[in-house]
Amino acid sequence: MEMKLDLEHTGVLLFDLQIGEADETHTHDYFQLSVPMSGNLLTYHNHKELKLENNQSLLVPPGDIHQHEAYQNQKRIMLISFNEDIVQKVYEDRTGDKLHSIDFSPIQHVSTNLVHKAKSLIQSASFHGVEEAMNLEEEFTSAILDHSMGSHSQGWHRNDQLHYTNEPHIVHRLIEFIHDQYYNQLSLEVMAMHMNMSKYHLHRTFTKHMGVTPVNYLHQIRLKTAVSLLLQSKYDITQAAFEVGYRSLSTFNRAFKNVYQQTPSQYVKNHRFK
């Protein structure tokens, strides 16, 4: 089932490709972010083959040739489009500066927050009309710039420095980042790089306000999600562990037992059918 929304400066398209099916090789006069919604996706960018993992997306600039192909099974794909005008406006409104060039890294990490905002944009248009959705274009573009890497990143995030004396703001931003990226290989160093802060300052500030360290908070989010998967689905313990971001089953088991005082298998046995 295809869902499509075309606004003045942005757009969202959700569509399916059947096994072995590919769309036509094509270009656009706007930026386009291709997000796999159902596993890995085979893409071609300027005739170069790129296999996107389920946590990767492809961002192509205007004029670049690209194509999508369902090479193993049916694929659901989200396409997010936006033009240079809206990027320039949103960037200037936030920073007070103009972007001299607009370039993005071709391979981006998938942001669940951005995907949710794209779906919300479609829902807003469906329930309240396209005019209402158009009022959200700048907010949507801000989310795109928040969750993408490119020539805008340094200036875009520089304003975050203004909030560094506002510790609740720091904590709130890190919580959002952890919830958005918990399934990836996060560490205190990665968190500090994202926040553009020292590990020490970030660790101290977060622990002061939350009562737990950033890494322990990450474990909490991962474990709560794992419990939900184990009790409400057919995931086995190994699948659940890797789904929520653990790369070692022993690390998952140890973290689980520290929180729930029993192993994952014991917990499932005691709770799944209650």
C-alpha positions in Angstrom: 0.0 0.0 0.0 1.5 3.3 -1.1 1.2 6.5 1.1 2.3 9.8 -0.5 2.5 13.3 0.7 3.9 16.2 -1.4 4.1 19.6 0.2 5.7 22.8 -0.9 9.2 22.1 0.3 9.1 18.5 1.7 7.5 15.2 1.0 7.1 11.6 2.3 6.5 8.5 0.3 5.9 5.0 1.7 5.9 2.1 -0.9 6.7 -1.5 -1.4 8.9 -3.4 -3.8 8.2 -7.0 -4.5 11.0 -9.6 -4.5 13.4 -8.9 -7.4 11.6 -5.7 -8.3 13.3 -2.3 -8.7 12.2 1.2 -9.4 13.5 3.0 -12.5 16.9 4.7 -12.4 16.1 8.3 -11.7 17.1 11.7 -10.5 15.4 14.5 -8.6 15.7 18.3 -8.2 15.6 17.9 -4.4 17.4 16.0 -1.7 16.0 12.5 -1.0 16.6 10.2 2.0 15.8 6.5 1.4 15.0 4.7 4.6 14.6 0.8 4.6 11.6 -0.1 6.7 11.9 -3.9 6.5 15.4 -5.1 6.7 18.4 -4.5 4.4 18.0 -2.7 1.0 20.0 -2.8 -2.2 20.5 0.6 -3.7 22.5 2.2 -6.5 23.9 5.7 -6.2 25.5 7.1 -9.4 25.6 3.4 -10.7 27.6 2.3 -7.6 26.0 -0.6 -5.7 25.3 0.1 -2.0 23.7 -2.4 0.4 22.0 -0.6 3.2 21.8 -2.3 6.6 18.5 -1.9 8.5 20.0 1.0 10.5 21.4 2.9 7.5 19.8 5.2 5.0 20.9 6.8 1.7 20.8 10.6 1.2 21.3 11.7 -2.3 21.5 15.4 -3.5 19.7 16.9 -6.5 20.8 15.5 -9.8 22.4 12.3 -8.5 21.2 9.0 -10.2 19.8 6.4 -7.8 17.7 3.3 -7.7 16.2 0.8 -5.2 15.9 -2.9 -5.5 14.3 -5.7 -3.4 16.9 -8.4 -3.7 16.0 -10.9 -1.0 12.3 -10.4 -0.1 9.6 -7.7 -0.3 10.9 -4.4 0.9 9.0 -1.4 2.4 10.8 1.9 1.8 10.3 5.4 3.1 11.4 8.3 1.0 11.8 11.7 2.6 12.3 14.6 0.3 13.3 18.2 1.0 14.6 21.1 -1.1 17.5 23.6 -0.6 15.1 26.5 0.1 13.7 25.0 3.3 17.1 23.9 4.5 18.5 27.4 4.0 15.6 29.1 5.7 15.5 26.7 8.7 19.3 26.9 9.1 19.4 30.7 9.0 16.4 31.0 11.4 18.2 28.9 13.9 21.8 30.0 13.6 21.6 33.5 12.1 24.0 32.4 9.4 23.7 31.3 5.8 24.9 28.0 4.5 27.4 28.5 1.7 27.0 24.9 0.6 24.6 22.2 1.3 26.2 18.7 1.3 25.3 15.6 3.2 27.1 12.3 3.8 25.5 9.7 1.5 25.2 7.1 4.2 23.2 8.2 7.2 22.1 6.4 10.4 18.3 5.8 10.5 16.7 7.9 13.2 13.5 6.4 14.6 12.6 9.9 15.8 12.7 11.2 12.2 10.7 8.2 10.9 8.0 8.9 13.5 7.9 12.6 12.5 7.5 11.6 8.8 4.6 9.3 9.7 3.1 12.1 11.9 3.3 14.5 8.9 1.3 12.1 6.8 -1.3 11.6 9.6 -1.6 15.4 10.1 -2.4 15.8 6.4 -4.9 12.9 6.5 -6.7 14.1 9.6 -6.3 17.9 9.4 -5.6 18.6 5.8 -2.5 19.4 3.7 -2.5 23.0 4.8 -2.0 21.9 8.4 0.9 19.7 7.3 2.5 22.5 5.5 2.7 24.4 8.8 4.9 21.6 10.1 7.4 21.7 7.2 10.0 23.8 9.1 9.7 21.6 12.2 10.1 18.5 10.0 13.2 20.0 8.3 14.7 20.8 11.7 14.3 17.2 12.6 16.0 16.2 9.3 19.0 18.5 10.1 19.0 17.2 13.7 19.4 13.6 12.6 21.7 13.9 9.6 25.4 14.6 9.1 26.5 17.1 6.6 28.0 20.6 5.9 25.4 22.1 8.3 26.2 20.0 11.3 28.9 22.1 13.0 26.9 25.4 12.8 23.6 23.7 13.4 24.7 22.1 16.7 26.9 25.1 17.8 23.8 26.7 19.3 23.5 23.7 21.6 26.6 25.2 23.4 24.3 28.0 24.6 22.4 25.5 26.6 25.3 23.8 28.3 24.8 25.8 31.5 21.2 24.4 31.4 21.8 21.0 32.8 18.2 19.8 32.5 18.4 20.6 28.8 21.6 18.4 28.5 19.9 15.5 30.3 16.8 15.9 28.1 18.8 15.8 24.9 20.8 12.8 25.9 17.7 10.9 27.0 16.2 11.6 23.5 19.4 10.4 21.9 19.5 7.2 23.9 15.9 6.4 23.2 16.5 7.1 19.5 19.7 5.1 19.1 19.7 2.4 21.9 19.9 -0.4 19.4 23.1 0.9 18.0 26.6 0.5 19.4 26.4 3.3 21.9 29.1 4.1 24.5 29.8 7.0 26.8 32.3 8.2 24.2 29.7 8.1 21.4 27.2 10.0 23.6 29.8 12.6 24.5 30.7 13.1 20.8 27.0 13.5 19.9 26.6 16.1 22.7 29.9 17.8 21.9 30.9 17.5 25.5 33.6 15.8 27.6 32.8 12.4 28.8 33.4 13.5 32.4 31.1 16.5 32.2 28.3 14.5 30.5 28.7 11.6 33.0 28.6 13.9 36.0 25.7 16.0 34.8 23.5 13.1 33.8 24.2 11.1 36.9 23.5 14.1 39.1 20.0 14.6 37.7 19.0 11.0 36.9 20.5 9.1 39.7 22.1 6.6 37.2 25.0 6.9 34.8 24.3 7.4 31.1 25.5 3.8 30.4 23.3 2.3 33.1 20.3 4.3 31.7 21.1 2.8 28.3 21.0 -0.7 29.9 17.6 0.1 31.4 16.1 1.1 28.1 17.6 -1.9 26.3 16.4 -4.3 29.0 12.9 -2.9 29.2 12.6 -3.3 25.4 14.1 -6.8 25.5 11.6 -7.9 28.2 8.7 -6.6 26.0 10.1 -8.5 23.1 10.5 -11.7 25.1 7.0 -11.6 26.7 5.0 -10.3 23.8 6.6 -11.9 20.8 8.3 -15.0 19.5 11.8 -13.6 20.0 14.2 -16.0 21.6 16.7 -14.7 24.1 19.6 -14.3 21.6 17.3 -12.5 19.1 16.0 -10.1 21.7 19.5 -9.4 23.0 20.8 -8.4 19.5 17.7 -6.6 18.6 18.1 -4.1 21.4 21.7 -3.4 20.8 23.8 -6.0 22.7 26.6 -7.6 20.7 27.4 -10.2 23.3 24.9 -12.6 24.9 27.0 -12.9 28.0 26.9 -9.1 28.4 23.1 -9.2 28.0 22.7 -12.0 30.5 24.9 -10.2 33.1 23.1 -6.9 32.7 19.7 -8.6 32.8 20.5 -10.5 36.0 21.8 -7.3 37.7 18.5 -5.6 37.1 16.0 -8.5 37.4 17.9 -10.8 39.8 17.4 -13.8 37.6 18.5 -14.9 34.2 16.5 -14.1 31.0 15.4 -17.7 30.7 14.2 -17.8 34.3 12.3 -14.5 33.8 10.6 -15.7 30.7 9.6 -19.0 32.3 8.1 -17.1 35.3 6.3 -14.4 33.4 5.5 -15.2 29.8 2.3 -17.1 30.5 1.1 -15.1 33.5 
